[in-house]
Amino acid sequence: MKRRFFKMMLLLLKLSPSAMVPMAVLLVFSDAHAAGSQVLNVFLVQNSGWMEPFYTDSNSKFKPLIKAVIEKVCRKGDEVVIASFNQSVGANRSPLLAYRGNEPAAIVKALRDINLAKKPGERAYADTDFKEAVFGAITQYSPGRPCILWIFTNNKNSPRNSPETAARNREFYRWLQNEDKIERIVASPYPMPVKGKYYQANGVMLYAMAYGKPANDALVKLIAAKRPFEDQPARLKPLNADAVTFVPTGVAKQGNFSAALGADGSTLVLQFDSSSKPEVAVIYGQFRNDFFP
């Protein structure tokens, strides 16, 4: 009984908020197919109007950043998909495939050839539809196959910020949280001061979305390996698991048993004879925010 009590106490050290109510699944995914498939990396590059300074500033490191991320998260010879995205209007389609393959020189050329998109027949730059980009990338480039979407964006949609755009944003965020097959979403801000003719920005956001369990497992491993960035990303999904972790930092014991931290510095190890009666152990520690370490 005592052993079970201590095991239960250790399990309770991991805290999380109440589970969210699941909603309808909008994407069809074959786990049987995924089991024997390699996880595909899809890189979505925003090229709508708000991105103007990232493309026009002569000191912009935007495209070198994308290239560096590709090299960090992909192994040599891995197939990659690179596509630009904004908002489909008339002949302007989004997302738009720029390259699919594994040739380094072709990847560089594809990134170089991505430029700002304009609305058909207008001088105005294109707006952005994030849901269209994510849904389109999965259904067009990785149907029924696990993938990680790497999205390079400045988090802005249209200069006018119309009510329709705001409504689409809300719909998009609800969809992301309710879509079961998108198992994990993380975000990493990257400082990059840029200034164009019309707009300026201080940095870019990189989102990673795991579609399917194999992709989720692969993304978790990349994050643990500090790829593509050293700093831990902010976790946006799941919101109902591993929100806060209690990390023991020290133990003061009373009684006839030993208490210590494991080799990893975070596992609590209690040892005692099952025939004896454990007394009291005082555990010191801290709570770690696992959404945004």
C-alpha positions in Angstrom: 0.0 0.0 0.0 2.8 2.4 0.9 4.6 1.8 -2.4 1.4 2.5 -4.3 0.9 5.7 -2.3 4.3 7.0 -3.2 3.9 6.1 -6.9 0.6 7.9 -6.9 2.2 11.0 -5.3 4.9 11.0 -8.0 2.3 10.8 -10.7 0.4 13.7 -9.3 3.5 15.9 -9.5 2.7 16.3 -13.2 -0.2 18.7 -13.5 -2.4 19.7 -16.4 -5.7 21.6 -16.9 -9.0 19.9 -17.7 -9.3 18.3 -21.1 -11.0 20.2 -23.8 -14.1 18.8 -25.5 -13.2 17.1 -28.8 -14.7 18.5 -32.0 -15.4 16.9 -35.4 -12.3 15.8 -37.4 -12.1 17.6 -40.6 -9.2 15.8 -42.2 -9.0 12.1 -43.2 -5.8 10.4 -42.2 -4.7 6.8 -42.6 -2.6 5.6 -39.6 -1.9 2.3 -41.4 -0.4 4.2 -44.3 1.6 6.4 -41.8 3.2 3.5 -40.1 5.3 2.7 -43.1 5.8 6.3 -44.3 8.5 8.8 -43.8 7.3 12.1 -42.2 7.3 14.8 -44.9 8.6 18.3 -44.1 6.5 21.0 -45.8 7.8 24.6 -45.6 5.2 27.3 -46.1 6.5 30.8 -46.9 4.2 33.7 -46.6 4.5 36.2 -49.5 1.5 38.5 -49.0 1.6 42.3 -48.5 2.6 42.5 -44.9 5.7 40.5 -45.7 7.0 43.3 -48.0 10.0 44.4 -45.9 11.2 40.8 -45.6 11.5 40.6 -49.4 12.6 44.2 -50.2 15.1 45.1 -47.4 18.6 44.5 -48.8 19.7 43.4 -45.3 16.9 40.9 -44.8 17.9 37.4 -43.7 14.5 35.9 -44.3 15.4 33.5 -47.1 18.7 32.5 -45.5 16.8 31.7 -42.3 14.4 29.4 -44.2 17.4 27.6 -45.8 19.0 27.2 -42.4 15.9 25.8 -40.9 15.5 23.3 -43.7 19.1 22.1 -43.2 18.5 21.8 -39.4 15.4 19.7 -39.5 15.9 17.6 -42.5 18.5 14.8 -43.1 20.5 14.7 -46.3 18.5 13.2 -49.1 15.1 13.8 -47.4 12.3 15.0 -49.7 11.1 18.5 -48.8 8.2 20.5 -50.1 8.5 24.3 -50.4 5.4 26.4 -51.1 4.5 30.1 -50.9 1.1 31.2 -49.5 -1.1 34.2 -49.4 -4.8 34.1 -50.4 -6.3 32.6 -53.5 -8.1 35.2 -55.6 -8.8 34.5 -59.3 -5.7 33.3 -61.1 -3.6 33.8 -57.9 -3.5 30.4 -56.2 -2.4 29.6 -52.6 -0.6 27.6 -51.5 1.6 27.5 -54.6 4.2 24.8 -54.9 7.8 26.2 -55.5 9.7 22.9 -55.2 9.5 19.3 -54.2 12.6 17.1 -54.0 15.9 16.8 -52.3 18.4 18.7 -54.3 20.2 21.5 -52.3 20.8 23.7 -55.3 17.2 23.4 -56.4 16.0 24.3 -52.9 18.1 27.5 -52.9 16.7 28.5 -56.4 13.2 27.8 -55.2 13.6 30.1 -52.2 15.2 32.8 -54.4 12.3 32.7 -56.9 9.6 33.2 -54.2 8.5 36.9 -54.4 5.6 39.0 -53.1 2.3 38.2 -54.6 -0.2 40.7 -55.9 -4.0 40.6 -56.4 -4.9 39.7 -60.0 -5.2 42.8 -62.1 -4.2 45.1 -59.2 -1.1 46.9 -57.9 -2.1 45.9 -54.4 -0.3 43.0 -52.7 -2.2 39.9 -51.8 -3.9 39.3 -48.5 -3.5 36.0 -46.5 -5.6 33.1 -45.6 -3.9 30.9 -43.1 -6.5 28.1 -43.0 -6.4 27.8 -46.7 -2.6 27.5 -46.6 -2.5 24.8 -43.9 -5.5 22.8 -45.2 -4.2 23.1 -48.8 -0.7 22.0 -47.9 -1.9 18.9 -46.2 -4.4 17.8 -48.8 -2.3 18.7 -51.8 1.2 17.8 -50.8 0.8 15.1 -48.1 -2.7 13.5 -48.5 -3.1 10.7 -46.0 0.6 11.0 -45.0 2.1 12.4 -41.8 3.9 15.7 -42.2 5.3 18.6 -40.3 4.3 22.0 -41.6 6.9 24.7 -41.0 5.2 28.1 -41.5 7.3 31.3 -41.9 5.1 34.3 -41.2 4.9 37.7 -39.5 1.4 36.8 -38.1 -0.4 39.4 -40.1 -3.2 38.9 -42.7 -4.3 42.0 -44.6 -3.5 45.7 -44.2 -7.2 46.5 -44.0 -7.9 44.0 -41.2 -11.4 43.5 -42.5 -14.2 41.9 -40.4 -14.1 39.0 -42.8 -10.4 38.5 -42.2 -10.9 38.6 -38.4 -13.8 36.1 -38.7 -11.6 33.8 -40.8 -8.8 34.1 -38.1 -11.2 33.0 -35.3 -12.4 30.1 -37.4 -8.9 29.1 -38.2 -7.7 29.0 -34.6 -10.8 27.0 -33.5 -10.1 24.6 -36.4 -6.5 24.1 -35.3 -7.4 23.3 -31.7 -10.3 21.0 -32.7 -8.6 19.1 -35.5 -7.5 15.8 -33.9 -4.9 15.0 -36.5 -3.0 18.2 -35.9 -1.5 16.9 -32.7 1.1 19.6 -31.8 1.7 23.2 -32.6 4.7 25.2 -31.4 5.9 28.7 -32.2 9.4 30.3 -32.2 9.9 34.1 -32.6 13.0 35.0 -34.5 14.3 38.6 -34.3 14.8 40.2 -37.7 14.5 44.0 -38.0 13.5 44.8 -41.6 12.2 48.0 -43.3 10.6 48.2 -46.7 9.0 51.0 -48.7 5.6 50.4 -47.1 6.0 48.4 -43.9 8.6 47.5 -41.3 8.9 44.6 -38.8 11.1 43.5 -35.9 11.0 39.8 -36.5 9.4 36.7 -38.0 7.5 33.8 -36.5 8.2 30.1 -37.2 5.3 27.8 -36.5 5.6 24.0 -36.6 2.5 21.9 -36.9 2.5 18.1 -36.6 -0.1 16.3 -38.7 -0.5 12.7 -37.5 1.2 10.8 -34.6 4.4 10.0 -36.5 4.8 13.7 -37.2 4.1 14.5 -33.6 6.8 12.0 -32.4 9.3 13.5 -34.9 8.6 17.0 -33.9 9.0 16.2 -30.2 12.4 14.7 -31.0 13.5 17.7 -32.9 12.5 20.0 -30.1 14.4 17.8 -27.6 17.4 18.1 -29.8 17.1 21.9 -29.9 16.3 22.0 -33.6 15.9 24.2 -35.4 16.7 26.7 -32.6 18.5 26.4 -29.3 15.6 28.1 -27.4 12.6 26.0 -26.6 9.5 27.0 -28.6 6.2 28.1 -27.1 3.7 25.2 -27.2 0.2 26.2 -28.5 -1.2 22.7 -28.8 -2.0 20.5 -26.9 -3.4 22.7 -24.3 -4.8 19.9 -22.2 -1.6 18.0 -21.4 1.7 18.6 -19.5 0.9 22.3 -18.8 3.0 22.5 -15.6 5.6 20.1 -14.3 6.9 20.0 -10.7 10.7 19.6 -10.9 12.3 18.4 -7.6 15.4 20.2 -6.6 16.1 18.8 -3.2 14.9 16.4 -0.5 15.0 16.6 3.3 14.2 13.2 4.9 13.0 12.1 8.3 13.0 8.4 9.1 14.5 5.1 8.1 14.7 5.5 4.3 16.8 7.3 1.6 15.6 10.1 -0.7 17.5 11.6 -3.5 17.3 13.0 -7.0 18.0 10.7 -9.9 20.9 11.2 -12.4 18.7 13.4 -14.6 18.2 15.9 -11.8 14.4 15.8 -12.0 13.4 12.2 -11.0 12.7 11.7 -7.3 14.0 8.4 -6.0 12.7 7.0 -2.7 14.1 3.8 -1.3 12.9 1.9 1.8 12.4 -1.6 3.0 8.9 -2.8 2.3 8.7 -4.2 5.8 9.4 -0.8 7.4 7.1 2.1 7.8 8.2 5.2 5.9 7.8 8.5 7.8 8.1 12.0 6.2 10.1 13.4 3.3 10.1 17.2 2.5 10.5 17.8 -1.2 11.8 21.1 -2.5 11.3 22.0 -6.1 9.9 24.4 -8.7 7.0 24.5 -11.2 8.1 24.7 -14.8 5.8 26.2 -17.4 5.8 23.6 -20.3 3.8 25.9 -22.6 6.6 28.5 -22.8 9.7 27.4 -20.9 
